[in-house]
């Protein structure tokens, strides 16, 4: 007797939505010193992550002045820059993270308009 792996109705969509809701996000925020712009980017990103990714993210803040080899390895040419390492695909968002919608699009949490 053959068994079918196809979902009836919206079961596949529901499962995909559940899996997406459980994904862990690995994020790196590259900043240049503890300037006002850097502090603003850190705070804005933490608010976004707590609101939209509560308990589903790891955020590492990297000061390019303190760890220049990490920035060079990631080819960071502007700061602040957010790099979404996981889930794939890799994404980058540049700026102080004050445009919440743009950050959410960059994290693939909302579709592009």
MMTF fields as JSON, N, C-alpha, C and O atoms, coordinates in Angstrom:
{
  "mmtfVersion": "1.0.0",
  "mmtfProducer": "UNKNOWN",
  "numBonds": 451,
  "numAtoms": 452,
  "numGroups": 113,
  "numChains": 1,
  "numModels": 1,
  "chainsPerModel": [1],
  "groupsPerChain": [113],
  "chainIdList": ["A"],
  "bondAtomList": [4, 2, 8, 6, 12, 10, 16, 14, 20, 18, 24, 22, 28, 26, 32, 30, 36, 34, 40, 38, 44, 42, 48, 46, 52, 50, 56, 54, 60, 58, 64, 62, 68, 66, 72, 70, 76, 74, 80, 78, 84, 82, 88, 86, 92, 90, 96, 94, 100, 98, 104, 102, 108, 106, 112, 110, 116, 114, 120, 118, 124, 122, 128, 126, 132, 130, 136, 134, 140, 138, 144, 142, 148, 146, 152, 150, 156, 154, 160, 158, 164, 162, 168, 166, 172, 170, 176, 174, 180, 178, 184, 182, 188, 186, 192, 190, 196, 194, 200, 198, 204, 202, 208, 206, 212, 210, 216, 214, 220, 218, 224, 222, 228, 226, 232, 230, 236, 234, 240, 238, 244, 242, 248, 246, 252, 250, 256, 254, 260, 258, 264, 262, 268, 266, 272, 270, 276, 274, 280, 278, 284, 282, 288, 286, 292, 290, 296, 294, 300, 298, 304, 302, 308, 306, 312, 310, 316, 314, 320, 318, 324, 322, 328, 326, 332, 330, 336, 334, 340, 338, 344, 342, 348, 346, 352, 350, 356, 354, 360, 358, 364, 362, 368, 366, 372, 370, 376, 374, 380, 378, 384, 382, 388, 386, 392, 390, 396, 394, 400, 398, 404, 402, 408, 406, 412, 410, 416, 414, 420, 418, 424, 422, 428, 426, 432, 430, 436, 434, 440, 438, 444, 442, 448, 446],
  "bondOrderList": [1, 1, 1, 1, 1, 1, 1, 1, 1, 1, 1, 1, 1, 1, 1, 1, 1, 1, 1, 1, 1, 1, 1, 1, 1, 1, 1, 1, 1, 1, 1, 1, 1, 1, 1, 1, 1, 1, 1, 1, 1, 1, 1, 1, 1, 1, 1, 1, 1, 1, 1, 1, 1, 1, 1, 1, 1, 1, 1, 1, 1, 1, 1, 1, 1, 1, 1, 1, 1, 1, 1, 1, 1, 1, 1, 1, 1, 1, 1, 1, 1, 1, 1, 1, 1, 1, 1, 1, 1, 1, 1, 1, 1, 1, 1, 1, 1, 1, 1, 1, 1, 1, 1, 1, 1, 1, 1, 1, 1, 1, 1, 1],
  "groupList": [{"groupName": "UNK", "atomNameList": ["N", "CA", "C", "O"], "elementList": ["N", "C", "C", "O"], "formalChargeList": [0, 0, 0, 0], "bondAtomList": [1, 0, 2, 1, 3, 2], "bondOrderList": [1, 1, 2], "singleLetterCode": "X", "chemCompType": "L-PEPTIDE LINKING"}],
  "groupTypeList": [0, 0, 0, 0, 0, 0, 0, 0, 0, 0, 0, 0, 0, 0, 0, 0, 0, 0, 0, 0, 0, 0, 0, 0, 0, 0, 0, 0, 0, 0, 0, 0, 0, 0, 0, 0, 0, 0, 0, 0, 0, 0, 0, 0, 0, 0, 0, 0, 0, 0, 0, 0, 0, 0, 0, 0, 0, 0, 0, 0, 0, 0, 0, 0, 0, 0, 0, 0, 0, 0, 0, 0, 0, 0, 0, 0, 0, 0, 0, 0, 0, 0, 0, 0, 0, 0, 0, 0, 0, 0, 0, 0, 0, 0, 0, 0, 0, 0, 0, 0, 0, 0, 0, 0, 0, 0, 0, 0, 0, 0, 0, 0, 0],
  "groupIdList": [1, 2, 3, 4, 5, 6, 7, 8, 9, 10, 11, 12, 13, 14, 15, 16, 17, 18, 19, 20, 21, 22, 23, 24, 25, 26, 27, 28, 29, 30, 31, 32, 33, 34, 35, 36, 37, 38, 39, 40, 41, 42, 43, 44, 45, 46, 47, 48, 49, 50, 51, 52, 53, 54, 55, 56, 57, 58, 59, 60, 61, 62, 63, 64, 65, 66, 67, 68, 69, 70, 71, 72, 73, 74, 75, 76, 77, 78, 79, 80, 81, 82, 83, 84, 85, 86, 87, 88, 89, 90, 91, 92, 93, 94, 95, 96, 97, 98, 99, 100, 101, 102, 103, 104, 105, 106, 107, 108, 109, 110, 111, 112, 113],
  "secStructList": [7, 7, 7, 7, 7, 7, 7, 1, 6, 6, 2, 2, 2, 2, 2, 2, 2, 2, 2, 2, 2, 2, 7, 7, 3, 3, 3, 3, 3, 3, 3, 1, 1, 1, 7, 2, 2, 2, 2, 2, 2, 2, 2, 2, 2, 2, 2, 2, 2, 2, 2, 2, 1, 6, 6, 1, 3, 3, 3, 3, 3, 3, 3, 6, 6, 6, 7, 2, 2, 2, 2, 2, 2, 6, 6, 7, 7, 1, 1, 1, 3, 3, 3, 3, 3, 3, 1, 1, 1, 7, 3, 3, 3, 3, 1, 7, 1, 7, 7, 2, 2, 2, 2, 2, 2, 2, 6, 6, 1, 1, 7, 7, 7],
  "xCoordList": [0.843, 0.0, 0.89, 1.769, 0.665, 1.482, 0.922, -0.292, 1.816, 1.383, 1.75, 2.784, 0.911, 1.125, 1.802, 1.461, 2.764, 3.435, 2.892, 3.32, 1.966, 1.388, 0.391, -0.331, 0.358, -0.583, -1.887, -1.909, -2.966, -4.272, -4.52, -4.194, -5.074, -5.429, -4.216, -3.254, -4.264, -3.207, -2.219, -1.471, -2.197, -1.293, 0.157, 0.89, 0.594, 1.972, 2.293, 3.382, 1.343, 1.547, 1.617, 2.434, 0.764, 0.775, 2.089, 2.663, 2.571, 3.832, 4.982, 5.858, 4.989, 6.043, 6.019, 7.071, 4.834, 4.711, 5.224, 5.891, 4.908, 5.378, 6.893, 7.537, 7.468, 8.915, 9.599, 10.628, 9.039, 9.6, 9.543, 10.463, 8.476, 8.311, 9.28, 9.516, 9.848, 10.767, 12.234, 13.119, 12.508, 13.89, 14.654, 14.115, 15.912, 16.801, 17.582, 18.105, 17.658, 18.361, 19.719, 19.819, 20.755, 22.117, 22.464, 22.542, 22.671, 22.868, 24.175, 24.574, 24.833, 26.002, 25.765, 25.416, 25.96, 25.855, 27.247, 27.854, 27.738, 29.056, 28.885, 28.136, 29.578, 29.516, 30.931, 31.904, 31.031, 32.335, 32.439, 32.06, 32.953, 33.064, 31.695, 30.692, 31.677, 30.425, 29.903, 29.658, 29.741, 29.195, 27.688, 27.094, 27.09, 25.636, 24.924, 23.931, 25.421, 24.815, 24.924, 23.981, 26.052, 26.238, 25.287, 24.635, 25.206, 24.306, 22.851, 22.077, 22.487, 21.118, 20.828, 19.75, 21.774, 21.596, 21.431, 20.572, 22.237, 22.15, 20.788, 20.13, 20.365, 19.075, 17.912, 17.006, 17.928, 16.855, 16.776, 15.684, 17.918, 17.926, 17.455, 16.739, 17.843, 17.388, 15.87, 15.225, 15.304, 13.845, 13.173, 12.195, 13.689, 13.122, 13.21, 12.236, 14.365, 14.55, 13.637, 13.033, 13.53, 12.658, 11.192, 10.415, 10.812, 9.429, 9.088, 8.018, 9.986, 9.67, 10.357, 9.935, 11.396, 12.149, 12.372, 13.354, 11.506, 11.683, 12.142, 11.469, 13.292, 13.894, 14.284, 14.487, 14.389, 14.76, 15.958, 16.134, 16.773, 17.894, 19.129, 19.045, 20.281, 21.571, 22.155, 22.347, 22.437, 22.986, 24.362, 24.544, 25.329, 26.687, 26.975, 26.816, 27.401, 27.791, 29.309, 30.026, 29.788, 31.222, 31.651, 31.146, 32.582, 33.163, 34.315, 35.307, 34.18, 35.197, 36.553, 37.581, 36.566, 37.846, 38.531, 39.759, 37.745, 38.29, 38.616, 39.547, 37.851, 38.038, 38.033, 37.123, 39.044, 39.062, 39.135, 38.647, 39.727, 39.821, 38.448, 38.201, 37.555, 36.196, 35.48, 34.803, 35.638, 34.996, 35.577, 34.845, 36.88, 37.514, 37.044, 36.782, 36.94, 36.482, 35.058, 34.721, 34.227, 32.841, 32.709, 31.615, 33.822, 33.849, 32.904, 32.129, 32.984, 32.178, 32.831, 33.994, 32.075, 32.623, 31.912, 32.332, 30.844, 30.104, 29.608, 29.356, 29.474, 28.965, 27.965, 28.168, 26.91, 26.534, 26.043, 25.378, 26.39, 25.904, 25.443, 26.175, 24.236, 23.692, 23.88, 23.546, 24.417, 24.559, 23.712, 23.903, 22.771, 21.974, 22.681, 22.669, 23.301, 24.04, 23.092, 23.211, 22.16, 21.171, 19.822, 19.782, 18.737, 18.648, 19.067, 18.964, 19.53, 19.922, 18.71, 17.598, 18.855, 20.097, 20.678, 19.97, 21.99, 22.69, 22.133, 21.893, 21.93, 21.423, 22.234, 22.805, 22.272, 22.94, 22.0, 21.294, 22.011, 21.244, 22.203, 22.847, 22.299, 23.209, 22.393, 21.353, 22.87, 22.213, 21.995, 22.481, 21.256, 21.075, 19.876, 19.486, 19.299, 18.201, 16.942, 16.095, 16.807, 15.627, 14.426, 13.29, 14.657, 13.565, 13.177, 13.708, 12.254, 11.874, 11.433, 11.82, 10.64, 10.14, 11.289, 11.281, 12.273, 13.43, 14.232, 14.71, 14.375, 15.1, 14.328, 14.928, 13.014, 12.2, 12.279, 12.32, 12.302, 12.479, 13.874, 14.025, 14.878, 16.25, 16.415, 17.254, 15.625, 15.659, 14.742, 14.652, 14.068, 13.097, 11.922, 11.372, 11.548, 10.393, 9.1, 8.012, 9.212, 8.054, 8.441, 9.608, 7.468, 7.803, 8.1, 7.649, 8.87, 9.166, 7.909, 7.207, 7.602, 6.399, 6.601, 5.705],
  "yCoordList": [-1.173, 0.0, 1.238, 1.373, 2.129, 3.339, 4.425, 4.573, 5.181, 6.315, 7.592, 7.676, 8.558, 9.831, 10.802, 10.874, 11.549, 12.556, 13.94, 14.907, 14.054, 15.363, 15.753, 14.904, 17.028, 17.543, 17.897, 18.397, 17.636, 18.064, 19.485, 19.821, 20.305, 21.673, 22.517, 22.512, 23.251, 24.187, 23.621, 24.381, 22.313, 21.711, 22.064, 22.328, 22.077, 22.43, 23.869, 24.171, 24.76, 26.171, 26.364, 27.14, 25.661, 25.776, 25.26, 25.868, 24.119, 23.56, 24.513, 24.719, 25.093, 26.051, 27.264, 27.758, 27.746, 28.902, 28.556, 29.369, 27.335, 26.9, 26.786, 27.216, 26.205, 26.057, 27.416, 27.617, 28.343, 29.697, 30.384, 31.114, 30.153, 30.787, 30.215, 30.835, 29.036, 28.404, 28.59, 28.189, 29.187, 29.354, 30.276, 31.261, 29.944, 30.768, 31.68, 31.236, 32.955, 33.949, 34.221, 34.484, 34.156, 34.476, 35.807, 35.904, 36.829, 38.192, 38.764, 38.506, 39.543, 40.33, 41.775, 42.073, 42.653, 44.085, 44.688, 44.677, 45.209, 45.84, 47.331, 47.989, 47.864, 49.29, 49.848, 49.104, 51.168, 51.842, 52.64, 53.81, 52.007, 52.671, 52.797, 52.298, 53.469, 53.66, 55.08, 55.827, 55.427, 56.728, 56.729, 55.688, 57.896, 57.994, 57.146, 56.486, 57.158, 56.359, 54.863, 54.112, 54.434, 53.023, 52.619, 51.578, 53.431, 53.136, 53.094, 52.246, 54.019, 54.056, 52.777, 52.197, 52.339, 51.11, 49.897, 49.05, 49.808, 48.691, 48.682, 47.643, 49.815, 49.897, 49.615, 48.854, 50.215, 49.973, 48.493, 47.929, 47.864, 46.457, 45.569, 44.594, 45.887, 45.08, 45.156, 44.151, 46.334, 46.48, 45.66, 44.957, 45.746, 44.979, 43.485, 42.758, 43.022, 41.598, 41.119, 40.052, 41.879, 41.474, 41.472, 40.644, 42.384, 42.462, 41.352, 40.751, 41.074, 40.172, 38.802, 37.866, 38.682, 37.424, 36.975, 36.288, 37.342, 37.077, 35.638, 34.682, 35.503, 34.203, 33.355, 32.148, 33.98, 33.219, 33.837, 33.626, 34.587, 35.232, 35.27, 35.292, 35.276, 35.512, 36.728, 36.73, 37.758, 39.0, 39.237, 39.256, 39.418, 39.773, 41.149, 41.379, 42.065, 43.404, 43.42, 43.105, 43.792, 43.801, 45.243, 45.891, 45.73, 47.052, 46.883, 46.219, 47.484, 47.298, 47.862, 47.453, 48.804, 49.32, 48.314, 48.232, 47.547, 46.563, 45.237, 44.538, 44.892, 43.615, 43.829, 43.372, 44.519, 44.834, 43.609, 43.659, 42.514, 41.334, 40.712, 40.189, 40.762, 40.264, 41.098, 40.564, 42.409, 43.303, 43.082, 43.085, 42.893, 42.658, 41.34, 41.256, 40.321, 39.019, 39.046, 38.294, 39.9, 40.044, 41.106, 41.344, 41.74, 42.807, 43.95, 44.427, 44.375, 45.487, 46.782, 47.044, 47.591, 48.861, 50.059, 51.195, 49.832, 50.912, 50.4, 49.208, 51.312, 50.932, 51.985, 53.174, 51.575, 50.225, 49.389, 49.889, 48.098, 47.115, 45.882, 45.335, 45.458, 44.232, 43.115, 43.271, 41.99, 40.811, 39.697, 39.299, 39.203, 38.042, 36.814, 36.566, 36.04, 34.841, 33.666, 32.963, 33.46, 32.392, 32.931, 33.829, 32.443, 31.448, 32.042, 33.247, 31.182, 31.616, 32.127, 31.69, 33.004, 33.53, 34.632, 35.301, 34.793, 35.857, 37.196, 37.389, 38.108, 39.444, 40.491, 40.215, 41.708, 42.853, 44.051, 44.311, 44.769, 46.005, 47.054, 46.841, 48.182, 49.252, 50.414, 50.77, 51.002, 52.168, 51.994, 51.037, 52.929, 52.913, 52.077, 52.137, 51.31, 50.381, 51.092, 50.478, 52.381, 53.144, 52.901, 53.154, 52.415, 52.091, 50.626, 49.719, 50.419, 49.069, 48.221, 47.057, 48.774, 48.013, 47.518, 46.371, 48.373, 47.988, 46.871, 45.958, 46.947, 45.907, 44.588, 43.534, 44.639, 43.421, 42.783, 41.559, 43.601, 43.079, 42.451, 41.372, 43.128, 42.614, 41.304, 40.482, 41.102, 39.843, 38.781, 37.67, 39.123, 38.238, 37.894, 36.795, 38.847, 38.639, 39.164, 38.746, 40.062, 40.547, 40.584, 40.792, 40.384, 40.407, 41.822, 42.806, 41.898, 43.19, 43.704, 42.951, 44.992, 45.577, 45.727, 46.198],
  "zCoordList": [0.0, 0.0, 0.0, 0.851, -0.94, -1.061, -0.165, -0.029, 0.44, 1.245, 0.523, -0.141, 0.658, -0.019, 0.929, 2.11, 0.406, 1.218, 0.943, 1.573, 0.025, -0.301, 0.784, 1.307, 1.115, 2.102, 1.431, 0.306, 2.126, 1.642, 2.111, 3.25, 1.282, 1.678, 1.951, 1.183, 3.056, 3.418, 4.429, 5.043, 4.614, 5.594, 5.354, 6.308, 4.095, 3.77, 4.117, 4.605, 3.865, 4.204, 5.709, 6.205, 6.429, 7.89, 8.459, 9.362, 7.92, 8.394, 8.084, 8.924, 6.891, 6.514, 7.425, 7.831, 7.749, 8.638, 10.038, 10.677, 10.516, 11.838, 11.858, 12.814, 10.801, 10.73, 10.678, 11.322, 9.923, 9.84, 11.198, 11.567, 11.932, 13.242, 14.268, 15.305, 13.992, 14.933, 14.546, 15.302, 13.391, 12.936, 13.868, 14.371, 14.09, 14.904, 13.97, 12.948, 14.328, 13.524, 14.15, 15.349, 13.338, 13.751, 13.09, 11.865, 13.92, 13.425, 13.948, 15.084, 13.101, 13.52, 13.117, 11.974, 14.068, 13.795, 13.913, 14.984, 12.808, 12.775, 12.995, 12.272, 13.991, 14.312, 14.336, 14.452, 14.226, 14.257, 15.546, 15.592, 16.592, 17.886, 18.551, 18.041, 19.691, 20.408, 20.187, 21.135, 18.919, 18.553, 18.808, 19.086, 18.711, 18.881, 17.83, 18.137, 16.601, 15.534, 15.832, 15.583, 16.355, 16.712, 17.831, 17.748, 18.868, 19.995, 19.535, 19.977, 18.641, 18.109, 17.314, 17.45, 16.491, 15.703, 16.612, 16.364, 17.65, 18.599, 19.274, 19.332, 19.777, 20.476, 19.52, 19.86, 18.34, 17.364, 17.009, 16.947, 16.777, 16.397, 17.546, 17.317, 18.761, 19.906, 20.061, 20.359, 19.861, 19.939, 18.841, 19.1, 17.626, 16.508, 16.798, 16.602, 17.261, 17.538, 18.663, 18.552, 19.723, 20.831, 20.418, 20.893, 19.543, 19.096, 18.108, 18.202, 17.161, 16.057, 16.127, 15.449, 16.932, 17.007, 18.451, 18.735, 19.337, 20.768, 21.026, 20.64, 21.681, 22.033, 20.819, 20.95, 19.635, 18.433, 17.721, 16.521, 18.428, 17.753, 18.642, 19.87, 17.971, 18.616, 17.924, 16.708, 18.7, 18.155, 18.746, 19.963, 17.852, 18.254, 17.676, 16.477, 18.546, 18.106, 17.983, 18.933, 16.798, 16.514, 16.242, 15.325, 17.046, 16.817, 15.829, 16.131, 14.652, 13.608, 14.019, 13.479, 14.977, 15.464, 16.381, 16.404, 17.136, 18.062, 17.37, 17.771, 16.332, 15.637, 14.12, 13.428, 13.611, 12.174, 11.268, 10.139, 11.73, 10.868, 10.617, 9.531, 11.6, 11.384, 10.331, 9.452, 10.432, 9.46, 8.065, 7.076, 7.991, 6.694, 6.093, 4.893, 6.921, 6.453, 5.921, 5.006, 6.483, 6.024, 4.934, 4.422, 4.583, 3.576, 3.947, 3.118, 5.198, 5.691, 5.23, 5.537, 4.49, 3.988, 4.587, 4.366, 5.341, 5.995, 7.339, 7.514, 8.27, 9.586, 10.04, 9.796, 10.682, 11.069, 9.89, 8.983, 9.928, 8.962, 9.719, 10.544, 9.432, 10.001, 8.981, 7.807, 9.44, 8.585, 9.188, 10.337, 8.385, 8.797, 8.253, 7.047, 9.148, 8.752, 8.512, 7.509, 9.426, 9.333, 9.762, 10.603, 9.243, 8.19, 6.844, 6.617, 5.978, 4.645, 3.885, 4.184, 2.946, 2.397, 3.279, 4.031, 3.156, 3.848, 3.38, 2.188, 4.303, 3.963, 4.72, 5.775, 4.154, 4.791, 4.788, 3.813, 5.899, 6.013, 6.554, 7.582, 5.867, 6.271, 6.822, 6.268, 7.916, 8.492, 9.978, 10.581, 10.569, 12.024, 12.477, 13.643, 11.576, 11.851, 12.33, 12.98, 12.016, 12.443, 11.536, 11.939, 10.317, 9.404, 9.639, 8.998, 10.559, 10.972, 9.791, 9.692, 8.907, 7.764, 6.898, 6.451, 6.66, 5.848, 6.516, 5.844, 7.837, 8.57, 8.493, 8.287, 8.656, 8.583, 7.201, 7.084, 6.158, 4.796, 4.672, 4.1, 5.206, 5.156, 5.896, 5.528, 6.93, 7.689, 7.094, 7.616, 6.009, 5.356, 6.271, 6.206, 7.119, 8.009, 7.396, 7.79, 6.447, 5.696, 4.225, 3.895, 3.339, 1.918, 1.434, 2.019, 0.354, -0.281, -0.928, -1.603, -0.734, -1.361, -2.847, -3.548]
}
